[in-house]
Amino acid sequence: MDAITRIKQLGMPRRNNELWTFFPVNKIPNVLSADGDCRVADAPRNDEQEALDFSKEEDFAALLPIAKAAPLMKKVFAAGETEMGIIKSRNDFAHSQFIIEKGAKVSLEILDNKVMHEICAERFDILVDEGAELEIFFANPANDLPLTFRHFDIKQAANSTVRFANVLQDSGIGRISARVELNGEGANFDYRSLNILKGNASKHQRLTILHNAPSTVSTQFVRNILDENAYTSYDGQVIVGNNCSQVNSSQLVNTILLSDGPSVSVKPVLKIYHDDVECTHGNTVGELDKDQMFYLTSRGIPADKAREMLTRSFAKELFLTLPEGPAKKRLMQSL
């Protein structure tokens, strides 16, 4: 089934769809015309795109780039190689496919397409082979692009590692979604996201992590610094399969509200079908610590400076445990 047909079946996103519970769906332009036809570019698709089966795809954002005839950019990273790449879409809709072969070590940075557009949607299909390592990250400067989607479909083999990290600080509406399959023993997925938002920014993240093999690990660690009328949501789902013992999964979301206006929504979901696992989730929301503020100001540090020191420390702590490399360096620089 192609992406256009599947979008017609699903219809436009609605708030009663659990994938879009927190998202302002009324801001998404309708790609379905009154007679139900999908308005798409009349452009040829790559044979590999034509071969994809979207009959079980539930996420509109994952289908949109394909339905809009985004050209496929494919890259294979050879076994055992060490490479770094930068990805930047030249179009409003983009589709990238990366194959990280056995034992390769790859670092990929995603840059924004800053050309003004009504909507921008990108899809990334990533296959990480046995023992391979991938770090994928983005920390783009603040911008005012109105509506952006990024969807990641990641499949990991045994003993592979994916470290995914980002800093979001623009003022528009955006959504990051990911479907991660841990298909071999020893596979490890680590997700870290920092939202520094103000104005009317609206940022949303939706992750589904499937532990399909025993002795797999996933980590979700998110921190938010919100001011003015900013809004963010985090929807993280972990599914542990029947025969998957010794799984370790954790999710933690920490939020600091710098004023009375911002808000945050968090929805952790755990579906566990085996009893020999360790799965946790946690969520905290509050203001800057008053005792810490008092400690700093009582030693002669101005209140504004003390506030800056505490928020900066809160932000940087998220990335401190990342291994040294391009991702950690870039993320720290952005702060």
C-alpha positions in Angstrom: 0.0 0.0 0.0 1.4 3.4 -0.9 1.5 6.5 1.4 -1.2 8.4 -0.4 -3.7 5.6 0.0 -2.8 5.2 3.6 -3.3 8.9 4.3 -6.7 8.7 2.7 -7.6 5.8 5.0 -6.3 7.6 8.2 -7.7 11.0 7.4 -6.2 14.2 8.8 -4.9 14.0 12.4 -7.5 14.6 15.1 -7.1 15.3 18.8 -8.9 12.1 19.6 -6.1 10.1 18.0 -3.7 9.2 20.7 -0.7 10.0 18.5 -1.9 13.6 18.3 -3.5 14.1 21.8 -1.4 17.2 22.7 -0.7 18.6 19.2 -2.6 21.7 17.8 -3.9 19.7 14.9 -5.9 22.7 13.6 -2.6 24.2 12.5 -1.9 21.4 10.0 -2.9 22.3 6.5 -5.4 19.9 5.0 -3.7 17.8 2.3 -6.9 16.1 1.4 -9.2 17.9 -1.0 -12.9 18.0 -0.6 -13.4 15.0 -2.8 -10.9 13.0 -0.7 -8.0 13.2 -3.2 -4.6 13.8 -1.8 -2.9 16.9 -3.2 0.6 15.7 -4.0 3.3 16.7 -6.4 3.2 14.8 -9.7 6.8 13.5 -9.5 8.3 10.0 -9.9 9.3 8.0 -6.9 12.4 5.9 -6.3 11.9 2.2 -6.8 12.8 1.6 -3.1 10.1 4.0 -2.0 7.6 2.2 -4.2 8.5 -1.1 -2.6 7.7 0.2 1.0 4.5 -1.1 2.5 2.7 1.6 4.5 -0.4 -0.5 5.3 0.4 -0.6 9.1 1.7 3.0 9.4 -0.4 5.0 11.8 1.5 8.3 11.9 0.5 11.0 9.4 3.9 12.7 9.8 5.7 9.6 8.7 3.6 9.3 5.6 3.5 12.9 4.5 7.0 13.2 2.9 6.4 10.1 0.8 2.9 11.2 -0.2 4.4 14.6 -1.2 6.9 12.7 -3.5 10.0 13.7 -1.6 13.1 12.5 -3.4 14.9 9.6 -1.7 18.5 10.3 -0.5 20.2 7.0 0.4 23.6 6.5 2.0 25.3 3.3 3.0 28.1 3.5 5.6 30.5 0.7 5.0 31.3 -1.9 7.7 34.0 -0.9 10.1 34.2 2.7 8.8 34.1 5.8 10.9 32.3 8.8 9.3 30.6 12.1 10.0 27.9 13.7 7.9 25.7 16.8 7.8 22.1 16.5 6.5 20.2 19.5 5.2 17.0 19.3 3.2 16.7 21.6 0.2 13.0 21.0 -0.1 9.9 21.3 2.2 9.6 17.5 2.1 12.5 15.1 2.4 13.1 11.4 2.7 16.5 10.0 3.8 17.6 6.4 4.2 20.8 5.4 6.1 22.3 1.9 6.4 25.0 1.7 9.1 26.8 -1.6 8.3 28.4 -3.9 10.9 30.8 -2.2 13.2 30.7 1.2 11.6 30.8 4.4 13.7 28.7 7.2 12.3 27.9 10.8 13.5 25.1 12.7 11.7 24.0 16.3 12.3 20.7 17.5 10.9 20.4 21.2 9.9 17.2 23.1 9.4 16.0 24.2 6.0 15.4 27.9 6.9 13.4 28.8 3.8 10.0 30.0 4.9 7.2 27.5 4.1 3.7 26.6 5.2 4.8 23.1 6.4 8.0 21.1 6.4 8.2 17.3 6.8 11.2 15.0 6.9 11.4 11.2 7.2 14.5 9.2 8.2 14.7 5.4 7.8 17.7 4.1 9.6 19.0 0.6 9.8 21.8 0.0 12.3 23.6 -3.3 11.8 25.3 -5.5 14.4 27.8 -3.8 16.6 27.4 -0.5 14.8 27.3 2.9 16.5 25.3 5.9 15.4 24.9 9.4 17.0 22.3 11.6 15.4 21.8 15.1 16.7 20.6 18.7 16.0 20.9 22.0 17.8 19.8 24.6 15.3 19.7 28.3 16.1 16.3 29.7 17.1 14.1 30.5 14.1 10.4 31.2 13.3 9.6 28.5 10.9 5.8 27.9 11.3 5.3 24.1 11.2 7.9 21.3 11.1 7.7 17.5 11.4 10.6 15.1 11.7 9.9 11.4 11.8 12.5 8.7 12.5 12.1 4.9 11.9 15.1 3.2 13.5 15.8 -0.5 13.5 18.8 -1.8 15.6 20.5 -5.2 15.4 22.4 -7.0 18.2 24.9 -5.0 20.2 24.3 -1.8 18.2 24.1 1.7 19.9 22.1 4.7 18.8 22.5 8.0 20.7 19.9 10.6 19.7 20.2 14.1 21.1 18.7 17.5 20.3 18.2 21.1 21.5 14.9 22.8 20.4 14.7 26.5 20.9 12.8 28.0 17.9 9.4 29.7 18.2 7.2 27.8 15.8 5.1 24.6 16.0 7.0 21.3 15.7 6.8 17.6 16.3 9.5 14.9 16.5 8.3 11.4 16.3 10.3 8.1 16.4 9.6 4.4 16.1 12.6 2.4 17.4 12.9 -1.4 17.2 15.5 -3.1 19.3 15.7 -6.3 17.4 18.9 -8.0 18.8 20.4 -8.7 22.2 22.6 -5.9 23.6 20.9 -3.2 21.4 21.0 0.2 23.2 18.9 3.3 22.4 19.6 6.6 24.2 17.4 9.7 23.6 18.1 13.1 25.1 16.1 16.3 24.3 16.3 19.8 25.7 13.5 22.3 25.0 14.4 26.0 25.6 11.1 27.7 24.7 9.4 31.0 25.0 6.9 33.2 23.2 4.2 31.0 21.6 6.5 28.1 20.8 4.7 24.7 20.7 7.0 21.6 20.6 5.9 18.0 20.8 7.7 14.6 20.9 6.2 11.2 20.4 8.4 8.1 20.8 7.5 4.4 20.6 10.3 2.0 21.6 9.9 -1.7 21.0 12.1 -4.1 22.9 11.9 -7.1 20.6 14.9 -8.9 22.1 16.2 -9.7 25.6 18.9 -7.8 27.3 18.1 -4.5 25.4 18.3 -1.0 26.9 16.5 2.2 26.2 16.8 5.6 27.9 14.6 8.7 27.5 15.8 11.8 29.3 14.1 15.1 28.5 14.5 18.6 30.1 12.4 21.6 29.5 13.0 25.3 30.3 9.8 27.2 29.5 8.9 30.8 29.6 6.1 33.2 28.5 3.3 31.2 26.7 5.5 28.2 25.5 4.0 24.7 25.5 5.6 21.4 25.1 4.5 17.8 25.4 6.3 14.4 25.7 4.5 11.2 24.8 6.8 8.2 25.3 5.7 4.6 24.8 7.8 1.5 25.7 6.7 -2.0 24.7 8.5 -5.1 26.0 7.9 -8.3 24.2 6.9 -11.7 25.5 10.3 -13.4 25.5 12.3 -10.3 26.3 13.9 -10.8 29.7 16.6 -8.6 31.2 15.3 -5.5 29.5 16.2 -2.1 31.1 14.1 0.9 30.1 13.9 4.4 31.8 12.1 7.6 31.1 12.6 10.9 32.9 11.1 14.3 32.1 12.2 17.4 34.1 10.6 20.8 33.6 11.4 24.3 34.9 8.8 27.0 34.5 10.3 30.4 34.5 6.9 32.2 34.7 3.2 31.5 35.1 2.4 31.3 31.4 4.0 28.1 30.0 2.7 24.6 30.3 3.8 21.0 29.8 2.1 17.7 29.2 3.7 14.3 29.8 2.3 10.9 29.0 4.4 7.8 29.8 3.1 4.5 28.5 4.6 1.1 29.5 3.3 -2.2 27.9 5.3 -5.0 29.5 4.8 -8.7 28.6 7.6 -10.2 30.7 8.2 -10.0 34.4 12.0 -10.1 34.4 12.5 -6.5 33.4 13.4 -3.1 34.9 11.2 -0.3 33.5 10.8 3.1 35.2 9.4 6.5 34.4 9.3 9.8 36.2 8.3 13.4 35.8 9.0 16.6 37.7 7.7 20.2 37.1 8.6 23.2 39.2 10.4 26.6 39.5 14.0 27.2 40.1 15.1 26.0 43.5 14.6 28.8 46.0 17.3 27.5 48.3 19.8 27.5 45.5 18.8 31.0 44.5 19.2 32.2 48.1 22.6 30.6 48.4 23.9 32.3 45.3 22.3 35.7 46.0 23.5 35.7 49.6 27.0 35.5 48.3 26.7 38.6 46.2 25.6 37.2 42.9 22.9 39.3 41.3 19.5 37.5 41.0 19.5 37.6 37.1 23.0 36.0 37.1 22.0 33.4 39.6 19.0 32.5 37.6 21.1 32.2 34.5 23.7 30.0 36.3 21.0 27.6 37.6 19.2 27.2 34.3 22.4 26.7 32.4 23.5 24.0 34.8 20.1 22.3 34.5 20.5 22.3 30.7 24.1 21.1 30.5 23.6 18.3 33.0 21.5 16.5 30.3 24.4 16.0 28.0 27.3 15.6 30.4 27.4 11.8 30.3 27.5 11.7 26.5 30.8 10.3 25.2 33.2 12.9 23.8 32.6 13.5 20.1 30.9 15.8 17.6 27.4 15.5 19.2 28.4 16.5 22.7 30.7 19.3 21.4 27.9 20.8 19.3 25.2 20.5 21.9 27.3 22.1 24.6 28.3 24.9 22.2 24.6 25.6 21.6 24.1 26.3 25.3 
